[in-house]
């Protein structure tokens, strides 16, 4: 099964619908399955007292309140209606993470069929209750969470109507960029075993290696931030992929998926023709006269594998040559 790849545009539109459309265009070129934004009413989500994260201060080069920063990245519901139409025209799935109930209800009315719960909302009971009641597909990010918190979130979603088989849980780390030693890809397997759900990976590391590795481990969903230019102003651009990197990631993931195969160990179609070339047959080690007994002194194994298999070596030893054999000629018994 192919992994569902989400290009996370997030707030990398810098409050420009035209920039958001250019991000959609690049996501289409990179052949991802969906492009995802973030829908919120800043004042519904962040208090006036909330500080910025360290990475946000570092990436925007100044300190202000978190509310001030996020207000500068807020698109209107009308803007998202336009972006949804644009995605439909381009043949790519439109997704957006709601951060408040008003935004979740807007996205539901907009016709969004998959709801992404951001890591920070995994302990937001009212929002989980709201999304759970929609009975849609849910992708749950688990940055900063432990197993108990994941279990509680799943309980809320399922109690209010979402089927467990409709939920995918993503291993995630919310530091931007994430140090490789904090990725903990194996936690994805722990989540799968603990909750019997589809799992995936939301990546904030530099580069493309971790999503590829996650797919090799069985991720069914991959999410990765992308931008048109890492040097654009804003909190997330520096930890995002540029389009050429995103395209390389998608190609690598699809190649890995092909390489995983069906798990049945047998000769592949491409290598069957090489069997007789690479394997060996039992042949005469020197000229052999009719009536001689085959022994380790007069027979050996050499390519090609068109004759008697070397695996019958013990059955051949001690038998009598029925005719003359020249050196290197395949033995017949």
C-alpha positions in Angstrom: 0.0 0.0 0.0 1.3 3.4 -0.9 2.0 5.9 1.9 -0.3 9.0 1.9 2.2 11.9 1.6 1.1 15.3 2.9 3.1 18.4 1.9 2.7 20.7 4.9 2.4 24.2 3.7 1.3 25.3 7.1 1.7 29.0 7.5 4.5 29.2 5.0 2.1 31.3 2.8 3.0 34.3 4.9 -0.7 35.4 4.8 -0.6 35.6 1.0 -3.2 33.7 -1.0 -1.0 34.0 -4.1 2.0 32.5 -2.3 -0.3 29.7 -1.0 -1.4 29.0 -4.6 2.3 28.8 -5.6 2.8 26.3 -2.8 -0.1 24.2 -4.1 1.4 24.3 -7.6 4.7 23.0 -6.3 3.0 20.3 -4.3 1.2 19.1 -7.5 4.5 19.0 -9.4 6.1 17.0 -6.6 3.2 14.5 -6.9 2.3 14.4 -3.2 -1.2 13.2 -2.3 -2.3 16.3 -0.3 -1.3 19.8 0.6 -2.1 21.0 4.1 -2.5 24.4 5.7 -3.5 25.5 9.2 -6.9 27.1 9.9 -7.4 29.2 13.0 -8.8 32.3 14.6 -5.7 33.5 16.4 -7.6 35.0 19.3 -9.5 31.8 19.8 -6.3 29.8 20.1 -3.7 32.0 21.8 -3.9 34.2 24.9 -2.3 37.6 25.0 0.1 36.2 27.6 1.5 33.2 25.5 5.2 33.4 24.8 6.9 32.4 21.5 8.8 29.2 21.3 12.6 29.5 21.2 12.7 28.2 17.6 10.1 30.9 16.6 12.2 33.7 18.2 15.3 32.3 16.5 13.6 31.9 13.1 11.9 35.3 12.8 14.8 37.2 14.4 12.8 39.1 17.0 10.6 38.6 20.1 7.0 39.5 20.3 4.0 37.8 21.8 2.9 34.5 20.2 -0.5 36.1 19.5 1.0 39.0 17.6 3.2 36.6 15.5 0.3 34.2 14.7 -2.1 37.0 13.8 0.3 38.0 11.0 -0.1 34.4 9.6 -3.9 34.1 9.7 -5.8 33.6 6.5 -9.6 34.2 6.4 -12.2 31.5 5.9 -12.9 33.1 2.5 -9.2 32.6 1.6 -9.4 28.9 2.5 -12.6 28.6 0.3 -10.5 29.9 -2.5 -7.6 27.6 -1.8 -9.9 24.6 -1.6 -11.3 25.4 -5.0 -7.8 25.9 -6.4 -6.8 22.5 -5.0 -9.8 20.9 -6.6 -9.0 22.4 -9.9 -5.4 21.2 -9.7 -6.4 17.6 -8.7 -4.8 17.6 -5.2 -6.4 16.9 -1.8 -6.8 20.1 0.3 -6.3 19.6 4.0 -6.0 22.0 6.9 -5.4 21.5 10.6 -8.1 23.3 12.7 -6.8 24.8 16.0 -10.2 25.8 17.3 -13.8 24.6 17.1 -15.0 27.4 14.9 -12.3 26.5 12.4 -13.1 22.8 12.6 -16.8 23.5 11.8 -15.8 25.7 8.9 -13.6 22.9 7.4 -16.3 20.4 7.9 -18.8 22.6 6.0 -16.1 23.2 3.4 -16.2 19.5 2.6 -12.9 18.4 4.1 -12.9 14.6 4.5 -9.7 14.1 6.6 -9.1 16.0 9.8 -5.6 16.5 11.0 -5.2 17.0 14.8 -2.0 18.9 15.5 0.4 17.8 18.2 -0.5 20.7 20.5 -4.2 19.8 20.4 -3.8 16.1 21.5 -4.9 17.2 25.0 -7.7 19.6 23.8 -10.7 17.7 24.9 -13.3 20.0 23.4 -11.7 20.0 20.0 -11.2 16.3 20.0 -14.8 15.8 21.0 -15.9 18.1 18.1 -13.7 16.4 15.5 -14.6 12.9 16.8 -18.3 13.7 16.3 -17.7 14.3 12.5 -17.0 10.6 12.0 -14.4 11.5 9.3 -10.9 10.1 8.8 -8.5 11.5 11.4 -4.8 11.9 11.4 -3.5 12.5 15.0 0.0 13.9 15.6 1.6 13.0 18.8 4.5 15.4 19.4 5.2 16.0 23.1 2.8 13.2 24.0 3.3 9.9 25.9 1.3 6.7 25.4 -1.2 7.6 28.0 -2.1 10.9 26.4 -2.4 9.1 23.0 -4.7 6.6 24.5 -6.8 9.4 26.1 -7.1 11.2 22.8 -8.1 8.0 20.9 -10.7 7.3 23.6 -12.3 10.8 23.1 -12.3 10.5 19.3 -13.8 7.1 19.3 -16.3 7.8 22.1 -17.8 10.6 20.1 -18.2 8.6 16.9 -14.9 8.1 15.0 -14.1 4.5 14.2 -10.6 3.5 15.3 -9.9 2.1 11.8 -10.4 5.6 10.5 -7.6 7.0 12.6 -3.9 7.2 11.8 -1.5 8.1 14.5 1.7 9.9 13.6 5.0 9.8 15.6 6.2 13.4 15.7 8.6 15.7 17.5 7.8 19.4 17.8 11.2 20.9 17.9 12.1 22.7 14.7 14.4 21.4 13.4 14.2 18.1 15.3 17.6 16.6 16.4 18.1 13.2 14.8 18.7 11.6 18.2 15.2 12.8 19.3 13.3 11.4 16.3 12.6 7.9 17.9 11.2 6.3 14.8 10.7 3.0 16.7 8.0 4.8 18.8 5.9 4.6 15.7 6.0 0.8 16.0 5.2 1.0 19.7 2.1 3.0 18.9 1.0 0.5 16.3 1.4 -2.4 18.6 -0.2 -0.6 21.6 -3.3 0.7 19.9 -3.7 -1.4 16.7 -4.0 1.6 14.5 -2.5 2.8 11.3 0.7 4.8 12.0 2.8 7.3 10.2 5.4 10.0 10.8 5.3 13.8 10.8 8.9 15.0 10.2 10.7 18.2 11.3 14.3 17.1 10.8 16.5 18.6 8.2 16.6 16.7 4.9 14.6 13.8 3.6 16.1 10.7 5.2 13.7 10.2 8.1 10.4 10.1 6.1 12.0 7.5 3.8 13.1 5.4 6.8 9.7 5.7 8.3 8.1 4.3 5.2 10.6 1.4 5.3 9.4 0.7 8.8 5.7 0.7 7.8 4.4 4.3 7.9 1.1 4.7 6.0 1.1 8.5 6.3 4.0 10.9 5.9 3.9 14.7 6.6 6.6 17.1 5.8 6.8 20.9 5.9 7.8 22.6 2.7 8.3 26.2 1.5 9.2 28.0 -1.7 12.4 29.4 -0.1 13.9 28.6 3.3 15.1 32.2 3.6 11.6 33.7 3.5 10.5 35.4 6.8 8.4 33.4 9.2 8.7 30.8 11.9 8.7 27.5 9.9 10.5 28.2 6.6 14.0 27.3 7.8 12.8 23.8 9.0 11.0 23.1 5.7 12.0 21.5 2.4 12.2 23.5 -0.8 10.4 22.0 -3.8 13.3 20.2 -5.3 13.9 18.5 -2.0 10.2 17.6 -1.6 10.2 16.1 -5.0 13.3 14.0 -4.2 11.6 12.8 -1.0 8.5 11.7 -2.8 10.5 9.8 -5.5 12.6 8.1 -2.9 9.6 7.0 -0.9 7.9 5.6 -4.0 11.1 3.7 -4.8 11.3 2.3 -1.3 7.7 1.2 -1.5 8.4 -0.7 -4.7 11.4 -2.3 -3.1 9.6 -3.5 0.0 7.8 -6.1 -2.1 5.3 -8.8 -0.8 7.7 -10.5 1.6 7.6 -13.8 -0.2 11.2 -15.0 -0.8 11.5 -16.3 -4.4 13.4 -15.4 -7.5 12.2 -12.1 -9.0 11.2 -11.7 -12.6 14.3 -9.7 -13.3 16.8 -12.2 -11.9 15.4 -15.5 -13.2 17.4 -15.2 -16.4 20.6 -15.0 -14.3 20.2 -18.3 -12.5 22.0 -20.4 -15.0 24.6 -17.7 -15.4 25.5 -17.3 -11.8 25.0 -20.9 -10.5 27.2 -23.9 -11.1 26.9 -27.5 -12.4 29.0 -30.6 -11.7 31.6 -30.9 -14.4 34.7 -33.0 -15.2 37.8 -31.7 -13.3 39.9 -33.4 -15.9 39.3 -35.8 -18.8 37.3 -38.8 -17.6 37.2 -42.2 -19.2 34.0 -44.3 -19.4 33.9 -46.7 -16.5 35.8 -44.4 -14.1 34.2 -43.8 -10.7 33.3 -40.1 -10.0 35.4 -38.8 -7.1 36.6 -35.5 -5.7 39.8 -36.0 -7.8 38.0 -36.0 -11.2 34.8 -33.8 -10.7 34.3 -30.2 -9.6 31.7 -27.4 -9.8 31.8 -24.6 -12.4 29.5 -22.2 -14.1 27.0 -22.2 -15.9 24.2 -23.9 -14.0 22.7 -25.7 -16.9 23.7 -29.2 -15.8 23.5 -31.4 -12.7 23.2 -29.3 -9.5 26.1 -29.2 -7.1 23.5 -29.9 -4.3 23.5 -33.6 -5.6 27.2 -33.8 -5.0 27.0 -36.7 -2.6 24.7 -38.7 -4.9 27.2 -38.3 -7.8 30.3 -39.3 -5.9 30.8 -43.1 -6.3 28.8 -43.4 -9.5 30.4 -44.7 -12.7 30.9 -42.7 -15.8 28.8 -44.1 -18.6 30.9 -42.5 -21.3 34.0 -40.3 -21.8 33.9 -36.7 -20.5 36.2 -33.9 -21.5 37.6 -31.4 -18.9 34.8 -28.9 -18.0 32.1 -31.0 -19.7 28.9 -31.3 -17.6 28.6 -34.6 -15.9 25.6 -36.8 -16.7 24.5 -39.6 -14.4 
